[in-house]
Structures are given as C-alpha cells and as structure tokens.
Amino acid sequence: MLILYGRFPTRSNRVQWALEELEVEYTFYQVDFSAGDADSAFFRSINPAGKIPVLQDGELVITESGAICNYLGDSHPDSGLTPRPGSAARARYDQWMNFAMTELEQPLWTRAKHKFALPRKYRVPGLDPTLEWEFQRAAGVLSEGLGDREFIVGETFTMADILLTHTLGWAKATDQAISQQNLLDYADRNLARPAVARMVKRRGEPFPRDRVLN
C-alpha cells in the first residue's frame, strides 16, 4: 500500500494529484505542523528534514515532490505520465519539471519563507519587487514554451503538467498576477480534470502520532 504523508494545500497536492491520476490505492495522512507531527520521532525517522511530501512504498521512502512524481510515473509506464527514459520527450519533460521547481516556484517559495516560514529573525523585508520580477520572467518563458499547445510535452498530460499547474495555482492563490492568457487557460484546463476533484474531496486521515517505523 502506498502511503502519502502531506498536508492540504501544499506541494503534497502534486503527489496526491498524481496518485489520483493513476487511480491507485493509497492512504493519505495529514501532517499537522502546528501539532508537532513533523517533529515526531516517527516522522523524523522517515524524513529527517521534517518536510512534506513523503511517499512510503513498502520499505522505500521517497521525499521531494518531483522525485516522487517521477517514481510514480515510471512505476506505471502505461499511464503515460512520464515519457520513456532516454527519449527526446523525456529530455523535454525533465527540462520542464526542473523549470517548475527551480524557476517558476522559486520566487513564490522565497516570498512565503520571508513572510511566515522562516523564524522572524531570518526574514528579510522588501523582497517583493525582486520576486515579482523573477516570477514574471519565469512566467514569460513558460508562456513561450507552451505556446498554443494543450500540454507542455507532446500530446498527452504528464507529471510536468501537474507541477507547472500546481505552481500556477499557488501563484493565483497568493494573488501573484499572471498576465499570460495561455497560462491561465492551461491552468484552468488542467485543474478541471476529474483527478483534481477527487483530490480535493479526499482530505486524508489524521497523522498516526503513536506510529513507529518498522
């Protein structure tokens, strides 16, 4: 049984969305940071960084949303959610997966860190103009790369679409302006997929605070 440790809404949505696209059985535990779940001995035993998402597949434990999505897609090759390794499509897919995490997401996460995630003494004020410029620059690159196509790689929906759409949704949820109409349409199309509705409906179970790693 696949087990996802995460929180709604966070980057763990990417993994939950992927699981719903695959229509596989899984258990989703909500990690409550305010209750100290991420600092529990059990959770630190599976991810010493104390961060989410974490996927457990038997004895295998994987962190980082992009790595988890790749694992899930590669483990279900007939799904088409990850292109074949070594193919040109996989190279383009890897490009956009990395772009989502290192370029498009970066200014959003930096803003969040300096607003609430970092301890107060480490927060730097006045970053918004720089982060706005960085996001708009990345959004422009994505808009040009997408063009008038339905998906970012080839003719089918992939995990790269999940990461990019989630990040665009993150931007909209934090009132980050997106001026490119093709990106707005792209996000709306992908967020209308049935798997997203299933993800939103399934909010998960309480974190098993008394659990120990076998």
N, C-alpha and C positions, 0 to 999 in steps of 0.2 A: 504494500500500500504506500502510495506517495503521501508525504506529509509536508504541508507548507506552513511555515511559521512567518507571519506577516502582520500587517495592520492595514485597515481600510480607512482612508485612502493614502497610500504611499507607493514607493516603487514596487512593492509586492503585488500591486494590481497588475503589473506586467506579467508576472508569473501566473497569477490566478487566471488572467485572461487567456494565456497560452494553454493552461490546463483545460479551460472550458472549450477552447477551440478544438483541442484534441479529444474532448469528451471522454476523458479517463476518470477513474475513481480516485479521489484524494480526500484527505482530511485537512481542513484549514483551521489553524489555531491563531487567534488574535493575540498578538503580543502587546500588552498594556505597559507602556514605558512608565507612566505615572505611578503604576502599582509596583514597579520594580521587577517586572517579568524579565526584562532584558539583562538584569544584573543577577538573576538567579544562578545557582551553581549549574543547574542543568543546561540553561541556555548558553552560558559561557563555555560549557563543555563542547557544544556543537559550533559555536561561533565566538571565539574569544574577543572579537571586536564588539560584540553586543549589538550588532546591527541586523536589520532585516532587508530583504527576504532571506530565508534559509529553506532549502528543499532537502528533505531526507528521503532517500530511496533505498530501503533496506539499510545496509551498513554504510552506504555512500551518503555523504553530507556535502552539499554544494552551497556556496554563497555567491553573491553578485548577480543581479537580475539578468544581465546579458549572458553570462555563462550558464545560468540555469535555463534560460530560453533556448540557447544553442543545444544544451544537453537533451532537453525535452524534444526538440525538433529532430535532432539526429537520431534519437531513440525511436522515433516514429517516422521513418523516411517516407512512408506512403502518404503522410499528411501534406507534404509539400511545403511545410512551414519553414524549413531550412533547405536551401539548394544543396545539391550534391557537392561534397568536399572536392576541391581541385578543379571545379568548373569555373568558367568566367562569371556565371551568375553568382556563385559563392563568393567570388572576389568582390563583386559589386555589393552583395549582401553584407559582407564583413565591413566594407567601407562605410555603409550607412548605419550599421549597428554601432560602430565606433564613433561615428559622427554624432549620433544621438546622445551618446554618453559623455563625449569629451568636448563637444562644441555647443550643441543646442541646449543641453541640460545644464551645462556648467554655470552660466550666469544666473539661472533660476536657483540652483542649489547654493551658489555663493550668497545670493540675496537672502535666502532662507537661513543660512548659517549665521549671518551677521544680524539677523532680526530676532531669532529665537533659539537656534540650535546650539550655538557656541555659548560657553559661560560668558557672562556680561563683560568681564574684564578683557576678553579677547575679541569682542565685537568692534568693528571699525565703521564709524559713521561716514556718510557722504559718498557711498559707493554707487548709488543708483544711476547717475549719468553714465558711468563706465559700463555698468552691467546692462543698461538699456541699449547702448551702442553695440555691445558684444552680442546680445540676443538678436537684434535687428540684422546684424551682419550674418549671423548663422542662419536666420530665417530666410534671408535673401538667397543664400547658397542652396538651401533645401528647396526653395521655390523653383529656382532654376533647374535643379536636378530632377525634380518631379515633373515639371512641365505640365502637359495636359494628360498625362497618363493616370490610370486608376491607382496603380501600386508603385512603390518605389523601385522594385526589382522585377523585371519581366512582366508577365501577365497574371500572376497569382499573388494572393495575400501571403505575406511571410512574417516571421518574428520581427523583422526590421520595421514593418508597418506598425506592429504593436508598440515597439519602443518609441518610434517617432510620434505616433498618435498620442500615446500616454504623455509624452513631454509637451506636445502642443496643448493637450488638455490641462496639464499642470500650469502652463503659461496663462491660459484663459481663466483658470480658477484663481489665479493671483493677480488678475487684472493687467497682465502683460499684453500690450497691444500686438496684434498680428494683422498686418496690413495686406498680406498677400491672399487674394481670394482663393487661389488654387489650394493653399494650405488649409484655409477654413473649410472648403468643400471636402477636401481629403479627410480631415479630422471628422467631420460630420458623417461622412460615408462609413468610415471605419467604426465609429462609436455607435452606429446603428446596427452593427452585426449582432445576431442573436446571442453569441457568446458573451458579449458585454452585458446584456440584460440578465443573463444567468449569473454573471459575476457579481453584479450589483445586488441581486436578490440574495445571494449566498454570503452572508456576513461572517460566517465562521463560528467556531466554538471558543469558550474561554481557555486561556493558556493553562496547561496542566502543571500547576505550581509544585505539586508533590512528585513530579516525574523525575526519574534518574536515568542516565544513559546506560543502556545495557552493554 
